[in-house]
Amino acid sequence: MKKLFSRLFHRKGRGEHPYCSIIVAAAGSSSRMGGENKLMAPIDGVPVLARTLQAINEAELVDEIVIAAREEDLIAIGDLCKIYGVTKPAKIVRGGESRLESVYLASLECRREAAFLAVHDGARPMVTPELIDRTIALAHRTNAAAPAIPVKDTIKVVREGKVVSTPPREELRAIQTPQVFDAALFRAALENARAFGESVTDDCSAVELLGKEIFLTDGAPENIKITTPEDLLLASELLHSREVQP
């Protein structure tokens, strides 16, 4: 059964903007966390996923949240939504074996009226509502948008242990989430990637396979993805720095 569990949290009204559903990718294995579920790990007492959902809940241009999760986490995430005050319409659905499959399954559960679909990593708890809204607003104008930050290190292309080339650093960007797309375009991109068995590391890659352009907005260095236990410590430090800023 594709959808094992869902909850609906009612929200009063919405502004005049294209309807946007945001998919939260939360079905990963947390393989580099030493057996701990990173989405439930606390940052200053609040679970990673809860912080992510709170930021999304405050974004003005998001109308619906669809969370793709592991089967064993469905009930816990539903409880998390209630405890931490998620008031926008929200569904929790079972994810797949890969990120692509999880996002695809979640896209099937988004409301058909959605003109735009966004995808955000559940493990990026330091995202701000402003960054989410800015990326969605850019997608309204371009059909495909994502936040990105400049790459600080020199990057080498390597094959068989040997350097092949050194791309100009000023042309490189580290892509973050949320990534936002015209709904029809994104659904076509997902179907195409699944049909041809393409391995994609992010959602922009699926759209790029269709030959479509992705437009970038400024990301934020603090919009980190929690991958290792050390990232939890960094997120806590970033949170404290954010709290003391005027």
Disulfide bonds with the S-S distance in Angstrom:
none
